[in-house]
């Protein structure tokens, strides 16, 4: 899902406190089910709109790919309805490069942008994965796909809910927001595996580093019998150091607590990919 905010004035979208949109232009070229769901703009609807990425675009009259101003990807920070107008605050996502008019014209169909709406100032909501379309088209500058989420065997509702939250945030391009949720997944799953193997007493919740140490040293499936045992052991001990650092960052530089800054997107994606790789390893060893 994404918001499409299209205007006709070149240079209109720039960093500012906010701007106004005519209520009459809200949800044009949006399917009826979404129109019904997103009207009126209640506090709950405003929060939902803020969860989805925004394509801040410019009209593309006559499909002239040589004119127009580059679109930007970002997020709504505030949404308020006042009579016939909607006041929005927004920010650009600096990790996503601008999208040129030429690039945009090539992926209009994929973005569910019709021929009749490219020369009309309006606000539409599209049931499309904006960042995935941009990634597939090469508009993101060839950024790599994240490590896929593992298929975990878990009975923990906490882990299941955290997995769902993390996937939604990553799909919306909010890796920094997802750090806390992925940390919960990794910690919860380590505890689940320990409990399943009866390495902890019922109800015990060891720290993440302690749970990983128990698995490596006490779980029968985690014994290593391959070549170069020393180097492999060093690599796995490095995983323990990663867990320690991940734990500290989650507690001091994520949305888990109200700090002034969080881990930036590239580093957040690195942490998430490392955690997912570790989850893949644990699940593979568990199934042996």
N, C-alpha and C positions, 0 to 999 in steps of 0.2 A: 504494500500500500504506500502511496506517496501523494503529497500535495503538489499540484501544478499551479503556480502563480505566474500568469502571463500578462505583460504590460506592453504598451506601444511606444513608450518614450525611451530612446537609447540612453543608457547611463543611469536609468532610474534606480536600479538595484545597487546600492552601495551601503556600506556600514553606516547605520544611523540608529536613532533611538526606536524608530518604528515608522509605520505609514498606515494609511487608511485604504480600505477596499469597500466598494459599494456592495451593500447587502444583496442587491438585485443581481450581482454578478457571481455571487457565491453558489457553488455547486452546479454551475453550467457545465454541460458535457460530462455529467456524472450519472452513473446508472441509478435508476429510481430507488433501489434498495438502500444504497448509500445515502441518497438524498433524505430518505425518510429517517434513517438512523442518525444523521448528523444535523438535523434541524429539530428544534431551535438550538442555538449555541449555548447550552448549559455549561456549568463548570466541568461536568464530566466529559462533555463533547470537546471542550477546549483542551482538556488534558489528553484526550485521545488524538486530536489533531497534532498536538505537540510531540507525540510519540513517533510520528511518521516523518521521513525525510521530505524536504521541499526542493523542487526544481524551480528556481527563480529565473524565469525565461522571458524572452522578448518575442514580440510578434514576428512572423516570418512571411511578409506579404509576397505573393507570387512565387514562393519558394526560391527567392533570390539568395543563393547560398553565399554570395560575395558581400552581402550587406548584413546588418544586424549586429548586435553586441553579444558577446559570449554569455551564456547562461551560467549560473552558479548553483551549487548544491549546498543546502544548509538545513537549519532547523528553526521552527517557531519557538520563541521564548515566552510569548504572551499572546493571548487571543481574547479580545473583549468586544462584545456587540453593544453598540450605542445607536438605538433607533435604526436609521437606514444605513449605517456604516459599521464596519468591523475594523477595530484597531488592532494591529499586530506588531509584535516585536520579533526580531529575528537575528540570527547570526549565520555567517557562512562557515562551512566545514573546510578548514584550511588544508585538510589532508586530501581533499578531492579537488583536482584541477578544474579550471573553467572548461565549459563545454562550448565549442564554437558553433556558430549557426550552421556551418557545413556539416559538422558531426551530428548535430541535432536533426537536420533534415534527413539523414540516412536512417534514423532509428525512430521516426515518428510512429510507425505502425507498432513497433515493439513497445513503445511507451504509451500506446493507446491514445495518441493525439491525432484527431481527425483532421481532414483537409479543411473543414469549415471553421475550425477553431484556432487556426494558426494566425489569424489576423484579427483577433478579438481579445480585448482585455477581460480576463476572467480568472476565477479560482475554481479549479476542478480537483476532485479526489479520484485517483485511479487505483484500481486493484491490480497493481503491477509492482514487481520488485525493482525499484529504480536503480539501486546500486548494482544489482546483478546484470541488468540490461546494459548499464554503462560499462561494467567490467567486460561483458561479452563482446561489446563493440570496440574495445580498446580505448575508450574515452578516459579510463582511469589511469592511463599511462602504463598499462601492463602490470598492475599490482597483482601479486599472486593470490590464488585462492587460499582461504584459511584451511588449516588441518580440519578434516571433517569430524563431527562429533561422533564418539564411539557409541555402539549399541550396548548399553550396560544392563546387566542382569541385577536389578535392585528391587528391594521391597520397601525402601525408604521413601515416604511421601515427600520429605524435605528435599531429597536429591532429585526426585521427579519434577517438583515444582521449580527448583533452581535451574534444572536443565531447560525447562520450557522458557523461563525468563531469559536465560542467557541466549538461547537460540533466537528469540524475538529481538533482543537488543542487537545481536550481531547482524541479523537480517536487515535491521534498520541502520546499520553502519555505526553503532555506538559501542565500540570495543572498550573504551574507558569505563563506560557504565557497566559492562558485563564482567569486569574483573572480579568484583565482589561475588557475583552469582557463580562464576566458574570456580572460584575458591571454595564456595560452599559445596559445589558438586564434588570436587576432588577430596575435600576433607570428609564429607559425608560418605563417599564411596569407600574410602580407605577404612573408615570405621565399620561400614557394612560388611566388607570382606573379612575384616578381623573377627567380627561377631559371628559371621557365617562359619568360620573355621574354629570358633570357640577359643580364640586367642585373647579375648577380653570377657570379663564377667558381664552378665546381663545388665544393661543400663549404663555401662561404663562408656565414656566418650573420651578417649585419649586425644592428646594434641596431634596435629597432622604429622609432625615429624616423628613422634613416638609410634603412631599407627603404621607409618611406612617402615620404620625400623623393625617392628614386630613381624610384618609380612616378610621382609627380606631374611630375617634371622630365624623365624619360627614356623612360617607356613611351608608345608612340604612341597608345594608346587613351585616355590620360588627358588629352590636350590638350582645352582648352575653347574652344568657338566660339559659345556662346550670348550672350544679352544681358547687360548689366551685368557685364562681365568683372571689373572691379575689385572689386565687392562679393562676387562669387562666389569670387574668389581669396582675399579676406579670410576668408570662411567656411571655406574649405579649409585655410588657414593656422591657423585656430583649431582645426581637427581635429588638426593637428600638435601644438599646445599641449596638447590633451586627451591625446594619446598620451604625451607627456612626463610629464604629471601621473599618468596611469594607471600608467605604469611605476614611478614613485616610490611610489605607494600600494601597488602589488603587492609591492614589495620591502620596505616598511616598515610596512604595516598590513593584511596578509592572512595566511592560514594557510600561505603559502609559507615563512614563517620563524616561529620560536617567540617572537613578541612577546606582550605581556600583553593587548593589545587589538587588535581588527580594525575595519575600516570597518563602521559600523552598517548594518542592513538597508536603510533607505531610500536612503542614499548608495550602497550596494553595488548596489542595483537600478538606480540612475541610471547608474552606471559601466557596468554590463552592457548596459543599453539603448543607451547611446551607442556602445559597442563593436560591438554587433550592427548598429546603423544604419550604422556605418562599413563593416562587412563587407558589408552589402547594397549599399552604394555601390560598393565595390571590385569586387564580383562583376558588377554591372551594367555598369561601365565595361570590365571585362575581356572581356565578351561582345560588345562593339561591333565 
